[in-house]
């Protein structure tokens, strides 16, 4: 196949896709050029179905540091494990693509995106999402796409498609939305307290752009697309399914309607076990191969039975497994100050979901350094999320965080970052760590609520409390039911996980994942309205526990003050080889961080030492001006006069003629080395030399006496 190029514009910038030259052994491969951003996307699939009970799809997003002219940091000097941003981008691409494969498809599919060149105003993440969709669409892999994703911002009240770096900085909405030509199927957003109406407007604006991008992909597929491979979907024997449903549906329904989570899980497991045991006896009479097939089918049918019972109860009977109303939140409780030595802590419980958040305050110098492809080099607010297996009463892997933990932590960070004070108002690096202690649905939103409590307990002057809620959806053709505060079962067996976090005034974060191919504007509108009502209820609980941030920081938190100096004076504070700044640190015991713009933060547990360090730095950077008066120390004596130290690093000369009102024959007749004398600055010459007068001060004193 010879190289073919297809071109269009996207968000006012040139977009082209090249097919047929690179990665020709993949099932489908595309080189996407978006401005000067270049991403290679390649899709491959196994020829045979895997013997698994899930669809084995893997999306990789590989950041190559050469793409921005960097060599990786550290000792190894090559790319290693994916960065947090790379992991989040891989999840971002996976989420809208996964629903576009048929139920029962079990061939392994892997899509690899290699970022080879980056123009910061042309998002490599969005280029990779486009490349992933198109690589699958033109291949013989049975992908029911295309899909597309776009970024939406809002600057001065106007929505902007794929905003530039500058526009991102000015935008009060930062939204990534993906979907098909018919509907939206993935949302990820942060916002500065945007209204539900404004957020819905951004979603619809983004979907209009998605439709154009899908149409462009469809043109490419018509030109170069391959026929789809013949596949065998995992299907069960309909006669066996009908028999199991007839015999066990009522028992499963009773089990599902058990209100308490663990008891419900036990009852459901008992029903499934009875089904397996009954059919295990029937399998004994069959040949080995058929018996194995029947056993596997019965297990799948039992799972389907649970799912169908839950969905029918919700969509038809409007009954939730735990008996709640459709818009009812589980019981809430919250507490602060649980951990005496941490700087702030908050415990939030919603039903059987519980998160404990701990807040740590540190000097600005302890910010997180980001070694990635974007323009952001560091951040001072960090939110981490941990999900130990005991939170769901099970055993499992313990180790470094997986994609889910990283994603949930990032969602919480996005929601809370909007209310974190500026560093000029609160010069601290802030880290929140959420420990999920119990989970039965939407622990990520519980971590946001616990984080708000911990921040206020720590005395961080946040702009407003933030609460989060997770909405669900169960649909059956035209019938659908929106659920408030979904529990684990409703999330697992439902069609949507729609998370909304915000203050009383608006949304700060939004995330949506769905298992069907898309949802309508009407569902989005209803879900946003229902989520707002729930958010207000949770905010009332949080503010009843702690109404506002504490006035004082914890006694264990470092005390930090910030001053501004002339950037040209930074070298005076640091000194040759760091001698000056190290001397200040040694003398006072403080920690000092200096930014290139002249912001200096001084941290210590001892407030008196902070003030001492500030005085030293101010003296080092102070400009001596004509007319100012100083109490200085005589540091050198010459025949022609005395040199007096005014401030650290700055001396001036009192000429012998300016030492006294009368004539002075010998300098040491008036002053001696080490004396402290009042002097006035009379002149600063072109070379920066400072001339002083003691005589002027004596004259001024006589004038005051006469008055």
C-alpha positions as CSV (number, residue, x, y, z in Angstrom):
1,X,0.0,0.0,0.0
2,X,1.4,3.4,-1.0
3,X,1.3,6.3,1.3
4,X,-1.9,8.2,1.3
5,X,-2.5,11.6,3.0
6,X,-5.9,13.0,4.1
7,X,-6.1,16.6,5.3
8,X,-8.5,19.0,7.0
9,X,-8.5,21.7,9.7
10,X,-9.2,21.1,13.4
11,X,-9.8,24.0,15.7
12,X,-8.3,26.4,13.2
13,X,-5.1,24.4,12.8
14,X,-4.0,22.0,10.0
15,X,-4.7,18.3,10.6
16,X,-3.5,15.5,8.3
17,X,-3.3,11.7,8.6
18,X,-0.8,9.6,6.7
19,X,-1.5,5.9,6.0
20,X,0.5,3.2,4.3
21,X,4.1,4.2,5.0
22,X,4.7,3.3,8.6
23,X,4.0,0.3,10.8
24,X,2.6,-1.7,7.9
25,X,2.5,-5.0,9.9
26,X,0.0,-3.7,12.3
27,X,-3.7,-4.3,11.6
28,X,-4.1,-0.6,11.2
29,X,-1.7,2.3,11.6
30,X,-1.9,6.1,11.3
31,X,0.5,8.9,11.5
32,X,-1.4,12.0,12.8
33,X,0.0,15.4,12.2
34,X,-1.8,18.2,14.1
35,X,0.2,21.4,13.6
36,X,3.7,20.3,14.5
37,X,2.4,17.6,16.9
38,X,3.1,14.1,15.5
39,X,1.7,10.9,16.9
40,X,2.0,7.4,15.5
41,X,-1.0,5.2,16.4
42,X,-0.9,1.4,15.7
43,X,-3.7,-1.1,16.4
44,X,-3.2,-4.9,16.5
45,X,-5.5,-7.8,17.5
46,X,-5.0,-11.5,18.2
47,X,-6.5,-13.8,15.6
48,X,-8.1,-16.1,18.2
49,X,-10.4,-15.2,21.1
50,X,-8.9,-15.4,24.6
51,X,-10.3,-17.6,27.2
52,X,-11.3,-14.8,29.6
53,X,-14.5,-13.4,31.0
54,X,-13.6,-9.8,30.0
55,X,-12.5,-7.9,26.9
56,X,-8.7,-7.7,26.8
57,X,-8.2,-4.2,25.5
58,X,-5.0,-2.3,26.2
59,X,-4.4,1.4,25.3
60,X,-0.8,2.6,25.6
61,X,0.3,6.2,25.4
62,X,4.1,6.6,25.2
63,X,5.7,10.0,25.8
64,X,9.1,10.3,24.0
65,X,11.1,13.1,25.6
66,X,12.8,13.9,22.2
67,X,9.4,15.1,21.1
68,X,10.0,18.4,23.1
69,X,13.8,18.3,22.7
70,X,14.5,17.0,26.2
71,X,16.7,14.2,27.6
72,X,14.9,12.2,30.4
73,X,15.9,13.2,33.9
74,X,17.6,10.8,36.4
75,X,20.6,8.5,35.9
76,X,19.2,6.1,33.3
77,X,18.5,8.8,30.6
78,X,15.8,6.8,28.9
79,X,12.0,6.7,29.2
80,X,10.8,4.2,31.9
81,X,7.5,3.7,33.5
82,X,4.7,6.0,32.2
83,X,4.3,9.4,33.8
84,X,1.1,10.3,35.6
85,X,0.0,12.3,32.6
86,X,0.7,9.4,30.2
87,X,-1.3,7.0,32.4
88,X,-4.2,9.5,32.6
89,X,-4.1,10.0,28.8
90,X,-4.1,6.3,28.2
91,X,-7.2,6.0,30.4
92,X,-8.8,9.0,28.6
93,X,-8.5,7.2,25.2
94,X,-9.5,3.8,26.6
95,X,-12.8,5.1,28.0
96,X,-14.6,6.2,24.8
97,X,-13.2,3.3,22.7
98,X,-14.0,0.4,25.0
99,X,-17.8,0.6,24.6
100,X,-17.5,0.4,20.8
101,X,-16.8,-3.3,20.7
102,X,-19.5,-6.0,20.6
103,X,-20.5,-7.8,23.8
104,X,-18.8,-11.2,23.8
105,X,-15.7,-10.1,21.8
106,X,-12.7,-11.7,23.4
107,X,-9.8,-11.2,20.9
108,X,-7.0,-9.3,22.5
109,X,-6.7,-5.8,21.2
110,X,-3.8,-3.4,21.8
111,X,-3.4,0.2,20.6
112,X,-0.1,1.9,20.9
113,X,0.3,5.7,20.6
114,X,3.9,7.1,20.3
115,X,4.2,10.8,20.7
116,X,7.1,11.8,18.4
117,X,6.8,15.6,18.2
118,X,4.9,18.2,20.3
119,X,3.7,21.7,19.5
120,X,2.2,22.8,22.8
121,X,-0.8,24.5,21.3
122,X,-1.8,21.2,19.5
123,X,-2.7,18.6,22.0
124,X,-0.9,15.3,21.6
125,X,-3.5,13.6,23.7
126,X,-6.3,14.6,21.3
127,X,-4.1,13.6,18.3
128,X,-3.6,10.2,19.9
129,X,-7.3,9.7,20.5
130,X,-8.0,10.5,16.9
131,X,-5.2,8.2,15.8
132,X,-6.4,5.3,18.0
133,X,-9.9,5.6,16.6
134,X,-8.7,5.8,13.0
135,X,-6.2,3.0,13.3
136,X,-9.0,0.7,14.6
137,X,-11.5,2.0,12.1
138,X,-9.3,1.3,9.0
139,X,-8.1,-2.0,10.3
140,X,-9.9,-5.4,10.0
141,X,-10.5,-5.3,13.8
142,X,-14.3,-5.2,14.4
143,X,-14.5,-1.8,16.0
144,X,-17.9,-0.1,15.9
145,X,-16.4,3.5,15.5
146,X,-15.2,6.0,14.7
147,X,-15.1,8.0,17.9
148,X,-13.4,11.4,18.4
149,X,-12.4,13.6,21.3
150,X,-11.9,17.4,21.6
151,X,-10.9,19.8,24.2
152,X,-13.2,22.8,25.0
153,X,-12.3,25.9,26.9
154,X,-14.2,29.1,27.7
155,X,-12.5,32.5,27.5
156,X,-14.4,35.7,28.2
157,X,-17.7,33.8,28.0
158,X,-16.9,32.3,24.6
159,X,-16.4,28.5,24.0
160,X,-13.0,27.7,22.4
161,X,-12.2,24.5,20.5
162,X,-8.8,22.9,21.4
163,X,-7.6,26.0,23.2
164,X,-4.0,27.1,23.0
165,X,-1.7,27.2,26.1
166,X,-2.5,30.9,26.5
167,X,-6.2,30.3,26.2
168,X,-6.0,27.4,28.7
169,X,-4.6,29.8,31.2
170,X,-7.5,32.2,30.7
171,X,-10.2,29.6,30.5
172,X,-12.7,29.0,33.3
173,X,-13.7,25.6,31.8
174,X,-11.3,22.9,30.8
175,X,-13.2,20.1,29.2
176,X,-12.3,17.0,27.3
177,X,-15.3,15.3,25.7
178,X,-15.5,12.3,23.4
179,X,-18.2,10.4,21.6
180,X,-19.7,9.3,18.3
181,X,-21.6,11.2,15.7
182,X,-24.8,10.3,17.6
183,X,-23.9,10.8,21.3
184,X,-21.4,11.7,24.0
185,X,-19.7,8.7,25.7
186,X,-16.8,10.2,27.8
187,X,-16.3,13.4,29.7
188,X,-13.4,14.7,31.8
189,X,-13.5,18.3,33.0
190,X,-12.3,20.9,35.5
191,X,-13.9,24.3,36.0
192,X,-13.9,27.4,38.1
193,X,-17.3,26.9,39.6
194,X,-19.2,26.7,36.3
195,X,-22.9,26.5,36.3
196,X,-24.7,23.4,35.1
197,X,-26.1,25.3,32.1
198,X,-22.6,26.5,31.1
199,X,-21.1,23.0,31.4
200,X,-23.9,21.5,29.3
201,X,-23.3,24.2,26.7
202,X,-19.6,23.3,26.6
203,X,-20.5,19.6,26.2
204,X,-22.8,20.3,23.3
205,X,-20.3,22.7,21.7
206,X,-17.7,19.9,21.9
207,X,-20.1,17.3,20.5
208,X,-20.7,19.4,17.4
209,X,-16.9,19.4,16.7
210,X,-16.8,15.7,17.4
211,X,-19.3,15.1,14.7
212,X,-17.1,16.9,12.1
213,X,-14.1,14.9,13.1
214,X,-16.0,11.6,12.9
215,X,-17.2,12.5,9.4
216,X,-13.6,13.2,8.4
217,X,-12.6,9.7,9.7
218,X,-15.5,8.1,7.8
219,X,-14.1,9.6,4.6
220,X,-10.7,8.0,5.3
221,X,-12.3,4.6,6.1
222,X,-14.2,4.6,2.9
223,X,-11.0,5.2,1.0
224,X,-8.6,2.8,2.7
225,X,-10.5,0.8,5.2
226,X,-10.1,-3.0,5.3
227,X,-13.0,-5.5,5.5
228,X,-13.6,-6.6,9.1
229,X,-12.3,-10.0,10.2
230,X,-14.7,-12.8,10.9
231,X,-15.0,-13.3,14.7
232,X,-16.7,-15.6,17.1
233,X,-18.5,-13.9,20.0
234,X,-18.8,-15.5,23.3
235,X,-22.4,-16.7,23.5
236,X,-24.3,-18.9,25.7
237,X,-26.9,-21.7,24.9
238,X,-30.3,-19.9,24.9
239,X,-32.1,-23.0,26.1
240,X,-29.9,-23.3,29.1
241,X,-30.2,-19.6,29.8
242,X,-34.0,-19.7,29.6
243,X,-34.2,-22.7,31.9
244,X,-31.9,-21.0,34.5
245,X,-33.9,-17.7,34.3
246,X,-37.2,-19.6,34.8
247,X,-35.9,-21.6,37.8
248,X,-33.8,-19.0,39.7
249,X,-35.1,-15.5,38.8
250,X,-37.3,-15.2,41.9
251,X,-34.5,-16.3,44.2
252,X,-32.0,-14.0,42.6
253,X,-34.5,-11.1,43.0
254,X,-34.9,-11.7,46.7
255,X,-31.1,-11.9,47.1
256,X,-30.5,-8.6,45.2
257,X,-33.1,-6.8,47.4
258,X,-31.1,-7.5,50.6
259,X,-30.2,-4.0,51.8
260,X,-26.9,-4.5,53.5
261,X,-23.9,-4.8,51.1
262,X,-22.0,-7.8,52.6
263,X,-25.2,-9.7,53.4
264,X,-26.5,-9.0,49.8
265,X,-23.2,-10.3,48.3
266,X,-23.5,-13.5,50.4
267,X,-27.1,-14.1,49.3
268,X,-26.3,-13.5,45.6
269,X,-23.3,-15.8,45.9
270,X,-25.5,-18.5,47.4
271,X,-27.9,-18.3,44.5
272,X,-25.1,-18.5,42.0
273,X,-23.6,-21.5,43.9
274,X,-26.9,-23.4,43.8
275,X,-27.2,-22.8,40.0
276,X,-23.6,-24.1,39.5
277,X,-24.2,-27.2,41.8
278,X,-27.4,-28.1,40.0
279,X,-25.8,-28.0,36.6
280,X,-22.6,-29.6,37.8
281,X,-24.7,-32.8,38.3
282,X,-26.0,-32.5,34.7
283,X,-22.5,-32.0,33.4
284,X,-21.4,-35.3,34.8
285,X,-23.5,-37.1,32.2
286,X,-21.8,-35.3,29.3
287,X,-18.5,-35.8,27.5
288,X,-15.6,-33.9,29.0
289,X,-15.5,-31.2,26.4
290,X,-19.2,-30.5,26.5
291,X,-19.2,-30.6,30.3
292,X,-16.5,-28.0,30.4
293,X,-18.4,-25.8,28.0
294,X,-21.6,-26.1,30.0
295,X,-19.9,-25.3,33.3
296,X,-18.4,-22.1,31.8
297,X,-21.8,-21.1,30.2
298,X,-23.7,-21.6,33.5
299,X,-21.2,-19.4,35.3
300,X,-21.7,-16.6,32.7
301,X,-25.5,-17.0,32.8
302,X,-25.6,-16.7,36.6
303,X,-23.7,-13.4,36.3
304,X,-26.1,-12.3,33.6
305,X,-29.0,-13.2,35.8
306,X,-27.8,-11.0,38.6
307,X,-27.3,-8.1,36.1
308,X,-30.7,-8.5,34.5
309,X,-32.5,-8.7,37.9
310,X,-30.8,-5.5,39.1
311,X,-31.5,-3.6,35.9
312,X,-35.2,-4.7,35.7
313,X,-35.8,-3.7,39.4
314,X,-34.4,-0.2,38.7
315,X,-35.8,0.5,35.2
316,X,-39.3,-1.1,35.5
317,X,-40.0,-1.3,39.3
318,X,-38.0,1.8,40.2
319,X,-36.6,-0.2,43.2
320,X,-32.9,0.1,44.2
321,X,-31.1,-2.9,45.7
322,X,-30.8,-1.2,49.1
323,X,-34.3,0.2,49.1
324,X,-33.4,3.9,48.6
325,X,-35.4,6.4,46.5
326,X,-33.8,7.1,43.1
327,X,-32.5,10.5,44.2
328,X,-31.7,9.5,47.8
329,X,-28.2,9.8,49.3
330,X,-27.0,7.2,51.8
331,X,-26.5,8.3,55.4
332,X,-23.7,10.9,55.8
333,X,-21.3,11.6,58.6
334,X,-18.0,13.5,58.9
335,X,-15.4,14.4,61.4
336,X,-12.2,16.4,61.6
337,X,-9.0,16.3,63.7
338,X,-8.7,12.5,64.0
339,X,-5.0,12.4,63.6
340,X,-3.2,14.6,66.2
341,X,0.2,15.0,64.7
342,X,-0.8,15.6,61.0
343,X,-1.4,19.2,59.9
344,X,-5.1,18.5,59.1
345,X,-7.4,15.5,58.8
346,X,-10.9,14.7,57.7
347,X,-13.1,11.6,57.8
348,X,-16.1,11.3,55.5
349,X,-18.6,8.4,55.4
350,X,-21.4,7.9,53.0
351,X,-23.2,4.7,53.6
352,X,-20.6,2.0,53.3
353,X,-18.1,4.2,51.6
354,X,-15.5,5.9,53.8
355,X,-12.4,8.0,53.1
356,X,-9.9,9.5,55.5
357,X,-7.8,12.4,54.1
358,X,-4.6,13.8,55.6
359,X,-3.3,17.2,54.8
360,X,0.4,18.1,54.9
361,X,1.8,21.6,54.5
362,X,5.4,22.2,53.4
363,X,7.6,25.0,52.1
364,X,7.1,25.9,48.4
365,X,10.5,24.3,47.6
366,X,8.9,20.9,48.2
367,X,6.7,21.3,45.1
368,X,6.4,18.4,42.7
369,X,8.7,18.6,39.7
370,X,7.1,17.4,36.4
371,X,9.3,15.9,33.8
372,X,7.0,15.6,30.9
373,X,6.0,16.9,27.5
374,X,3.8,19.8,28.7
375,X,4.6,23.3,29.6
376,X,3.9,22.7,33.3
377,X,7.2,22.1,35.2
378,X,5.9,21.9,38.8
379,X,2.8,22.0,41.0
380,X,2.3,23.0,44.6
381,X,-1.0,21.2,45.2
382,X,-1.0,17.4,45.1
383,X,-3.8,14.9,45.8
384,X,-3.1,11.2,46.1
385,X,-5.6,8.4,46.4
386,X,-5.0,4.9,47.9
387,X,-7.4,2.0,47.7
388,X,-6.3,-0.9,50.0
389,X,-8.0,-4.3,49.4
390,X,-9.4,-4.4,52.9
391,X,-11.7,-1.6,52.0
392,X,-13.9,-4.1,50.1
393,X,-13.2,-7.0,52.5
394,X,-10.8,-8.9,50.2
395,X,-7.2,-9.8,49.7
396,X,-5.2,-8.6,46.7
397,X,-2.1,-6.9,45.3
398,X,-0.4,-4.3,47.4
399,X,2.2,-2.1,45.9
400,X,2.5,1.0,43.7
401,X,-0.7,2.6,42.6
402,X,-2.4,1.3,39.5
403,X,-4.2,3.2,36.7
404,X,-7.4,3.4,38.7
405,X,-5.8,4.9,41.8
406,X,-3.9,7.4,39.7
407,X,-7.0,8.4,37.8
408,X,-9.1,8.8,41.0
409,X,-6.3,10.9,42.6
410,X,-6.2,13.1,39.6
411,X,-10.0,13.6,39.6
412,X,-9.9,14.7,43.2
413,X,-6.9,17.0,42.5
414,X,-8.8,18.6,39.7
415,X,-11.9,19.2,41.8
416,X,-10.0,20.7,44.8
417,X,-7.4,22.7,42.9
418,X,-10.0,25.2,41.9
419,X,-10.4,26.3,45.5
420,X,-6.8,26.3,46.6
421,X,-5.5,29.8,47.5
422,X,-2.8,31.4,45.5
423,X,0.8,31.0,46.8
424,X,1.0,34.7,47.5
425,X,-1.8,34.4,49.9
426,X,-0.8,31.0,51.3
427,X,2.9,30.2,50.5
428,X,2.8,26.5,51.1
429,X,3.1,23.3,49.1
430,X,-0.1,21.3,49.9
431,X,-0.4,17.5,49.8
432,X,-3.6,15.6,50.4
433,X,-3.6,11.8,50.8
434,X,-6.9,10.0,50.7
435,X,-7.0,6.5,52.3
436,X,-10.2,4.6,51.3
437,X,-11.1,2.6,54.4
438,X,-14.4,1.2,53.1
439,X,-15.9,1.1,49.7
440,X,-19.3,0.5,48.2
441,X,-19.4,2.9,45.3
442,X,-17.8,6.3,44.5
443,X,-14.9,6.4,46.8
444,X,-13.3,9.0,44.5
445,X,-16.0,11.5,45.4
446,X,-15.8,10.5,49.1
447,X,-12.0,11.4,48.9
448,X,-13.0,14.9,47.6
449,X,-15.3,15.4,50.6
450,X,-12.7,14.2,53.0
451,X,-10.1,16.4,51.3
452,X,-12.3,19.5,51.9
453,X,-12.5,18.6,55.6
454,X,-8.8,18.0,55.9
455,X,-7.9,21.3,54.2
456,X,-10.2,23.3,56.5
457,X,-8.9,21.4,59.5
458,X,-5.4,22.4,58.5
459,X,-6.3,26.0,58.3
460,X,-5.9,26.3,54.5
461,X,-7.9,29.4,53.5
462,X,-9.8,27.6,50.7
463,X,-12.2,29.7,48.5
464,X,-15.2,27.4,49.3
465,X,-15.9,23.9,50.4
466,X,-16.2,21.2,47.6
467,X,-18.4,18.1,47.6
468,X,-18.7,15.3,45.1
469,X,-21.4,12.9,44.1
470,X,-21.6,10.0,41.6
471,X,-24.7,9.5,39.5
472,X,-25.7,6.3,37.7
473,X,-27.9,5.3,34.7
474,X,-29.7,2.1,33.9
475,X,-31.4,2.2,30.4
476,X,-33.5,-0.3,28.5
477,X,-34.2,1.1,25.1
478,X,-36.3,4.2,25.5
479,X,-36.7,3.7,29.3
480,X,-34.0,5.0,31.5
481,X,-33.5,5.7,35.2
482,X,-31.0,8.1,36.7
483,X,-29.6,7.2,40.1
484,X,-28.1,9.5,42.8
485,X,-25.2,8.2,44.9
486,X,-24.6,4.9,43.1
487,X,-23.4,2.0,45.2
488,X,-20.9,-0.6,43.8
489,X,-23.5,-3.0,42.4
490,X,-25.3,-0.2,40.5
491,X,-22.0,1.0,39.1
492,X,-20.8,-2.5,38.1
493,X,-24.1,-3.5,36.5
494,X,-25.3,-0.1,35.3
495,X,-24.6,1.9,32.1
496,X,-23.0,5.1,33.5
497,X,-20.8,6.5,36.2
498,X,-21.2,10.3,36.1
499,X,-19.3,12.1,38.8
500,X,-19.9,15.8,39.6
501,X,-17.9,17.8,42.2
502,X,-18.3,21.5,43.0
503,X,-19.1,24.2,45.5
504,X,-22.4,25.8,46.2
505,X,-21.8,28.2,43.3
506,X,-20.8,25.8,40.6
507,X,-19.0,22.7,39.2
508,X,-15.2,22.3,39.7
509,X,-14.8,18.8,38.2
510,X,-16.8,16.5,36.0
511,X,-16.1,12.9,34.8
512,X,-18.3,10.5,32.9
513,X,-17.8,7.0,31.8
514,X,-20.4,4.9,30.1
515,X,-20.7,1.3,29.0
516,X,-23.2,1.9,26.2
517,X,-22.4,3.9,23.0
518,X,-23.6,7.3,24.2
519,X,-26.1,9.3,26.1
520,X,-28.5,12.1,25.0
521,X,-28.6,15.8,25.9
522,X,-31.8,15.1,27.9
523,X,-30.0,12.5,30.1
524,X,-27.1,14.9,30.6
525,X,-29.4,17.7,31.6
526,X,-31.3,15.6,34.1
527,X,-28.2,14.0,35.6
528,X,-26.6,17.5,36.2
529,X,-29.7,18.8,37.9
530,X,-30.1,15.7,40.1
531,X,-26.4,15.9,41.0
532,X,-26.6,19.6,42.0
533,X,-29.4,18.7,44.5
534,X,-27.3,15.9,46.0
535,X,-24.1,18.1,46.1
536,X,-26.0,20.7,48.2
537,X,-27.0,18.1,50.7
538,X,-23.4,16.9,51.2
539,X,-22.1,20.4,51.4
540,X,-24.6,21.1,54.3
541,X,-23.1,18.0,56.1
542,X,-19.5,19.2,55.6
543,X,-20.1,22.7,56.8
544,X,-22.1,21.5,59.8
545,X,-18.9,19.7,60.8
546,X,-16.5,22.6,60.2
547,X,-18.0,25.8,59.0
548,X,-14.8,27.5,57.8
549,X,-11.0,26.9,57.8
550,X,-9.4,27.1,61.1
551,X,-7.9,30.5,62.0
552,X,-4.6,29.0,63.1
553,X,-2.3,26.4,61.6
554,X,-1.4,23.2,63.5
555,X,1.4,23.7,65.9
556,X,3.2,21.0,63.9
557,X,2.9,22.8,60.6
558,X,5.9,24.9,59.4
559,X,5.4,28.7,59.7
560,X,6.0,30.3,56.3
561,X,6.2,34.0,55.3
562,X,6.9,35.4,51.9
563,X,8.6,38.6,50.8
564,X,9.3,40.0,47.4
565,X,12.8,41.2,46.4
566,X,14.2,42.7,43.2
567,X,15.2,39.8,40.9
568,X,18.4,41.6,40.3
569,X,19.2,41.2,44.0
570,X,18.8,37.4,44.1
571,X,22.6,37.1,43.6
572,X,23.2,39.2,46.6
573,X,21.1,36.9,48.8
574,X,22.7,33.7,47.4
575,X,26.2,35.0,47.5
576,X,29.3,33.5,45.9
577,X,28.9,29.7,45.7
578,X,25.8,30.0,48.0
579,X,27.9,31.3,50.9
580,X,25.5,34.1,51.9
581,X,22.2,32.1,51.9
582,X,23.9,29.2,53.6
583,X,25.1,31.6,56.3
584,X,21.6,32.9,56.8
585,X,20.2,29.3,57.1
586,X,23.0,28.4,59.5
587,X,22.4,31.5,61.7
588,X,18.6,31.2,61.8
589,X,17.8,27.5,61.1
590,X,15.1,28.5,58.6
591,X,14.4,27.0,55.1
592,X,14.6,29.5,52.3
593,X,13.2,29.1,48.7
594,X,13.8,31.8,46.1
595,X,11.9,32.0,42.7
596,X,13.4,33.6,39.6
597,X,10.8,36.4,39.9
598,X,12.1,37.4,43.3
599,X,9.6,35.7,45.5
600,X,11.3,34.5,48.7
601,X,9.6,32.1,51.1
602,X,11.1,31.6,54.6
603,X,9.9,28.6,56.6
604,X,10.6,27.5,60.2
605,X,8.8,26.3,63.3
606,X,10.3,29.4,65.1
607,X,8.5,32.6,64.1
608,X,11.2,34.7,65.7
609,X,13.9,33.1,63.4
610,X,11.7,33.8,60.4
611,X,11.6,37.5,61.2
612,X,15.4,37.5,61.8
613,X,16.0,35.9,58.4
614,X,13.6,38.4,56.7
615,X,15.5,41.3,58.3
616,X,18.8,39.9,57.0
617,X,17.4,39.5,53.5
618,X,15.8,42.9,53.5
619,X,19.1,44.4,54.5
620,X,20.9,42.5,51.8
621,X,18.5,43.7,49.1
622,X,17.7,47.2,50.4
623,X,18.6,50.1,48.1
624,X,20.5,52.9,49.9
625,X,18.9,56.3,49.0
626,X,20.1,59.9,49.3
627,X,18.7,61.5,52.4
628,X,18.2,58.3,54.4
629,X,19.6,58.1,57.9
630,X,21.4,55.0,59.2
631,X,22.8,53.8,62.5
632,X,26.0,52.3,61.1
633,X,29.1,50.6,62.4
634,X,32.6,51.9,61.7
635,X,34.3,49.0,59.8
636,X,37.4,50.7,58.4
637,X,39.4,53.8,59.2
638,X,41.7,55.7,56.8
639,X,43.5,59.0,57.0
640,X,40.8,60.7,54.8
641,X,37.8,59.3,56.6
642,X,35.8,56.4,58.1
643,X,34.0,53.6,56.2
644,X,30.6,52.8,57.9
645,X,28.6,49.7,57.2
646,X,25.0,50.8,56.6
647,X,23.4,47.4,55.8
648,X,24.8,44.0,55.1
649,X,27.1,44.2,52.1
650,X,26.9,48.0,51.7
651,X,29.4,50.5,53.2
652,X,29.7,54.3,52.8
653,X,32.4,56.8,53.4
654,X,32.3,59.6,56.0
655,X,35.0,62.0,54.8
656,X,37.1,63.5,57.6
657,X,35.5,66.9,56.8
658,X,32.0,65.4,57.5
659,X,32.8,63.8,60.9
660,X,32.1,66.9,63.1
661,X,31.1,70.5,63.0
662,X,34.6,71.6,64.0
663,X,37.8,70.9,62.0
664,X,39.1,67.3,62.7
665,X,42.8,66.7,62.5
666,X,42.7,62.9,63.1
667,X,39.8,60.6,62.3
668,X,40.4,58.5,65.4
669,X,39.9,61.6,67.5
670,X,36.2,61.4,66.7
671,X,35.4,57.7,65.9
672,X,37.1,54.4,66.5
673,X,36.7,51.0,64.8
674,X,33.5,49.3,65.9
675,X,31.7,52.5,67.0
676,X,28.1,52.9,66.0
677,X,27.3,56.3,64.7
678,X,24.3,58.1,63.1
679,X,25.0,59.1,59.5
680,X,23.1,60.6,56.6
681,X,23.4,59.6,52.9
682,X,24.4,62.8,51.1
683,X,25.4,61.4,47.7
684,X,25.6,58.2,45.5
685,X,28.0,58.8,42.6
686,X,27.8,57.3,39.1
687,X,29.9,54.4,40.2
688,X,27.6,53.5,43.1
689,X,29.9,54.8,45.8
690,X,28.0,56.1,48.9
691,X,29.1,59.3,50.6
692,X,27.9,59.9,54.2
693,X,27.9,62.8,56.7
694,X,28.0,62.6,60.5
695,X,28.2,66.3,60.6
696,X,24.7,66.7,59.0
697,X,23.2,64.7,61.8
698,X,24.9,66.9,64.4
699,X,23.6,70.0,62.6
700,X,20.1,68.6,62.6
701,X,20.3,67.9,66.3
702,X,21.3,71.5,67.0
703,X,18.4,72.8,64.9
704,X,16.0,70.6,66.9
705,X,17.4,71.9,70.2
706,X,16.9,75.6,69.1
707,X,13.3,74.8,68.2
